Amino acid sequence: GAVASVLYLFFLSIKIDTLGSSPNQKLGTNVSNLRFLMPVLVVVGVALYNQSRGEANPLAASTNPFGRITTEQFAAAILGFLTYRVPLFLGQVQEAFQQEQGGNGSTSTAGVVLPGSAGVAMQLAQASTAAASTVASNAVDESSSSSLIPVLLISGPQYTGRDALVEQLLREDDRLVPPILVDKMTDGVTFERLANRNEFLQLDSETEPRYGWTKDGILKAAAMAASSSRSNSDGNNDNAAPAETTTTTTTAQQQTSNNNKVVVVNADVALAKKLQYSLSGARLIGVWVGLDSVQEFERRIGEQIDQGLIEMVDPASAGGEDETRESVIRACIKEIVQEIDFGLSSGIFEFTILNQDPAKSLKELKEAASYCFK
């Protein structure tokens, strides 16, 4: 059963490696489908083993064609096959406990979040309960308290060109705004207070941070941008002379558009993990930006090494170990595989973009962003 679980993961990796526009995608999908036969092969293998034992077969007297293995053998084979889930489950449980102990320094009232799809289901149930409670306690303003704030979460592994895509998206769609960051240079007191309370979701640097992401900075960014746009629009209307009906209609349309602002969070995987559990009150629209093959990741990592963007560790400072170009690429790929594992198991990403063609990827990203306004 354990050997079959290893084969299952092997065929699953073939499917992942051939995703996207690769010419081998169809072949990879067909080959990877063999993983579904692994449990059947385990059971058939045990049945054939029993049959080969002759008189020592514990079910030799059975006339049932399907009764060729004992209950104990069946249970052991299936448990052995399911061992591939153990490392993933333990990793997710550890991550849930880390979320429970981290955050703003206080004990969470939500408790440890279950991993995988069970955790996602519990989150949805808790969010639904919280929304219902808010509506009941604020009946006067039911429409505003029952609605969640849409947040466009764009994440993905390293070296995919995600940052450039998000920057271009923000430039071309004025309905989308970035989060409000706490700047240490302009508001040092607030920055130090939040840092001491461990209330930052993420800092821009571990050694000398200047900007920090907060929950309020994400949830209030859209409302503040809309308010600023309305103020500018009202000021322009006060200084302008009376216009014809067409001008009035255009201004009204602009004001309506300004009211519909959505914050865009360009998050690495570490920040996305935190937002998955800590951003209550928001409706996350998740977009995962990746590449179509491991070879493309390796090529882009190699380019950054050649450009000096990824530093090679000096052998003397690495305890005498000689770090080569290949070892650096392998280490980066290992991190990327862990990040992709989160993207597949988190359940928060509704859209996937394989960033091979930036123009096509930007178009797909705009289509995903349009769902924030529905």
Salt bridges, closest charged atoms under 4 A:
GLU95 OE1 - LYS273 NZ 3.47
ASP163 OD1 - ARG162 NH2 3.89
GLU172 OE1 - LYS366 NZ 2.43
ASP173 OD2 - ARG175 NH2 3.10
ASP183 OD1 - ARG210 NE 2.91
GLU192 OE2 - LYS184 NZ 3.82
GLU199 OE2 - ARG197 NH1 3.99
GLU296 OE2 - ARG299 NH2 2.50
GLU296 OE2 - ARG300 NE 2.98
GLU303 OE2 - ARG299 NH1 2.43
ASP306 OD1 - ARG325 NH1 2.58
